[in-house]
Amino acid sequence: MPQKNYITFHDAIKSGAPAAFASMVKPLGSACNLNCSYCYYLDKAPTIYENRQPLMPLNVLEEYIRQYIVANEVPEVTFVWHGGEPLMAGIEYYKKAIEFQRKYASGKAIINSLQTNGLLMNSDWARFFHNNKFLIGLSVDGPRDIHDAYRVNKAGRPSFDKVMAAVSLMKQYGVEYNTLSVVTNLSEGRGAEVYRFLKSIGSRFMQFLPVVEHIIPGDDNRRPVIAKPGTEGSGMAPWSVSAPGYGRFMTDIFDEWVVRDVGEYFVQAFDMTLAQWVGAKPGLCIYSETCGDALVVEHNGDVYSCDHFVYPEYKLGNILETDLSLLYQSPKQFEFGVNKRNTLPRYCMRCKYYFACRGECPKHRFMKTETGEPGLNALCEGFKHYYQHVEPYMEYMAMLLAQKRAPALVMQWARERIG
């Protein structure tokens, strides 16, 4: 295994380049009006904040916005509002946020995106998002039975109908939105069906997030606590997608997309794969060689290395005590980022598809290789299946791009190849 202090020339260049990083801000922490079985964030309030996660005070919000805009030494700054459920903060809260953004923009373009479960969406929200050009990420896992199995409210009631109502409102008011779908055990074998469903509700930009979690069973009818792999008493969550199931899920979608939808519908994983094949920067941390460019800012100003690593040992500091730019540039965060590469087993570094996979997200690396090396991604088998399947099509699209031709021309070739 490479040494943890291994630094490449690219790392050195990056450390000296103008700062440009993302931050996911959680104005309500993990507070949410849903009780999704697989949610890795609901447990943050009781385990870290002693069940106290009030709305981020306006003075902290203003300080975050100021520091984040100043820290990004680029002409365009994107704010990512997340949770929990960020709409629970109310419209007036985001009106104040926009005021602060305008106050500190200093000529930089400001972009806002917000991830929501859609339950609180109404005409006022839809109008606000349209007028202020918010990009909305809507959480919807697929058809009713898949979605409602795990995405329920505090009383255990399903959420599908309210999510579909949110879709209708966003269409009515011209809100730009995409979809984020969690891939669970119930998604296995239904990739094409899920894809067609998302197209049917008007999603043109899709993200598919595999869920592989460990849990400690709850008692007294409490929900299981999602824990870090290796935690004593923990085991694999029943909703976790299997590696082969995830690979087939993605290839089934790809087979639908590559023959009819290239250039019309966009699947994030396919865009990232093509970027890797042509040697372009993928633009998403899980497919990058190193990470550390996507911080999380909690309701009280606490800053963590990553949304999936909100644990005490990954806390970098607090923006009321240390400037956000210094936390991003700290040795602790730099080490976190390069360890994405440096903690991979030799098996991964020698893999044919390492250039495309990059070991995926460290949160999934809790398996061992056949030789006993730790750090293998739990979804490795699925990723290999996916990359082997899409390889000829990616090579063809890479050739088209090299010839300055549209990648969509792959569709005719794919139809002839598939027969």
Secondary structure, DSSP 8 states (H G I E B T S, - for coil): ---TT---HHHHHHHHS----EEEE-TTTT--SB--TT-SSTTHHHHHSTT------HHHHHHHHHHHHHH--SSEEEEEE-SS-GGGG-HHHHHHHHHHHHHH-TT-EEEEEEEE-STT--HHHHHHHHHTT-EEEEE--SSHHHHHHH-BBTTS-B-HHHHHHHHHHHHHHT-EEEEEEEE-GGGTT-HHHHHHHHHHTT--EEEEEE---EEE--STT---EEE-TT-TT-EE-TT---HHHHHHHHHHHHHHHHHHTTTTSEEHHHHHHHHHHHT---SSGGGSSS---EEEE-TTSEEES-GGG-SGGGEEEETTTS-HHHHHTSHHHHHHHHHHHHTS-HHHHT-TTHHHHTT--GGG--EE-TT--EEE-TTHHHHHHHHHHHHHHHHHHHHHHHTT--GGGHHHHHHHHH-
